Amino acid sequence: MGSKFEKLNKLRDSLRESNHDFRASTQLFNSLDPAKIDGDLDVINRGKQRGEVNQPPKTAKNLDDVEHAIVERVEDEKKAAHHTLEDNLQLLGGRLAGLDFEEQFGLIRQTNAASVSDFKASVAVGLDELHGLRRALNDAEKEHAWFKEKHGLVRAARVQHGAAHIFRLSLLLFLFLVETAMNGNFLAKGNEQGFFGGILEAAAFSFINIGAALLLAVFCARLVTHRSFFVKFVGIISILFYIGLAISINLALAHYREVSGSLADGAGAEVIRNMLANPAGLTDIKSWLLFAIGLMFSLFAFIDGWFVLDPYPGYTGVENRLVRRRDDYIDRKKELIEELQDVRDDHNEKVEEIVKQLGSRRREHRAIVDHRSRLLALFAQHQDQLERACNQLLSMYREANIQARTEPAPKHFGTPYKLDRIKPYVTGEREWNEGDVGASIRQAQEELNEQVRLIGQECERGIEQYRDLDKLHPDSVNV
């Protein structure tokens, strides 16, 4: 039936694409190690050195160079973490956009109408084809009924099919081979080539003997069963002609056996003279046996040929045409019904896969949203950790500085550092929330399940339409 459900295939393929390599990862923000920063900036030693010279002065209100270096290092870490966060948020946003629920739900709505239309089109194509086959069957049925009525036939046609037909053909071949072998043995007596030459001559006689009987039985003798008296007369004449021909052929073969045993040349002419002068003048019992065997095989071939076809002339052809038309119609109707069922099953399998893919996309949407929330929480925690690390480093510097000072420390040494938090912006514009996604997917699944039900109804309706063709013709055979 060709390619079906193109929109359904497009929907299924689109759901298979992308988003399947998503892996959640939270190993993005490494904690800042104060000991490592101390090793890089030499915070404690520099605090002692500057404290010994009472730097920064007690009147200082701003952070000194070492404190600025510590804060800048922490701020750099914060900016790097924020950059990493933005990259991941952008990636997750792309993942969410790639789910493209809006397009998928739109395709589902289109598919619901297109799939039913595609299936109806398949049914219509099958109906057109079956109409033609049914009309041909109807014509054959009318011809069959007309033939029976015209010729006064009330019986069924006697037509051989299958094994019975093969058996009759095999019997004819068997008769030919057996007669050839037996006649060859008789004719070998006077043949210069011995048994092989006798077989060749016997094969020629057997072909004529059996072939003539078969042809006369099939095409001429059966005319005796015809309603027309003239045709019956032709059939009677054909039977009489067959009897005379069979006797003549086998008598000639018997005479040939006797003559060929005594004459090397001119045996054929001598047979003709003997047949004209004294047809029954056979002098050897084996010649009479050869005549009887040939006549018997000819009769067997004639009887077998009589029953190869229906005895009434023309009845076999009418019956065979009807059987062929009926078989063509029934077989094609069965194929079309199976094709409809296959298309329905294929559609249902695709819908089932789409429903599973929608569920998978919903889980993927939930995983992406949850992962984004965890990333935002981790970034907030990371900023807290940066603030603690910064204050720890400042405390290490200030304590070393205070211990080495001879003058009071600046007042800001007692003030902890407050990290200026970055608040990431996550746009929710045109983004599906979990509730909307769940409700829309449930609705889409219900629509797809309804589509499965409609396709099932159309399949049953299509099968009924195929079978309804027989109601137009009561004599039809249903399948």
Secondary structure, 3 states (H helix, E strand, C coil): CCCCCHHHHHHHHHHHCCCCCCCCCCCCCCCCCHHHHHHHHCHHHHHHHHHHCCCCCCCCCCCCHHHHHHHHHHHHHHHHHHHHHHHHHHHHHHHHHHHCHHHHHHHHHHHHHHHHHHHHHHHHHHHHHHHHHHHHHHHHHHHHHHHHHHCCCCCCCCCCCCHHHHHHHHHHHHHHHHHHHHHHHHHHHHCCCHHHHHHHHHHHHHHHHHHHHHHHHHHCHHHHHCCCHHHHHHHHHHHHHHHHHHHHHHHHHHHHHHHHHHCCCCHHHHHHHHHHHCCCCCCCHHHHHHHHHHHHHHHHHHHHHHHHCCCCCCHHHHHHHHHHHHHHHHHHHHHHHHHHHHHHHHHHHHHHHHHHHHHHHHHHHHHHHHHHHHHHHHHHHHHHHHHHHHHHHHHHHHHHHHHHCCCCCCHHHHCCCCCCCCCCCCCCCCCCCHHHHHHHHHHHHHHHHHHHHHHHHHHHHHHHHHHHHHHHCCCCCCC
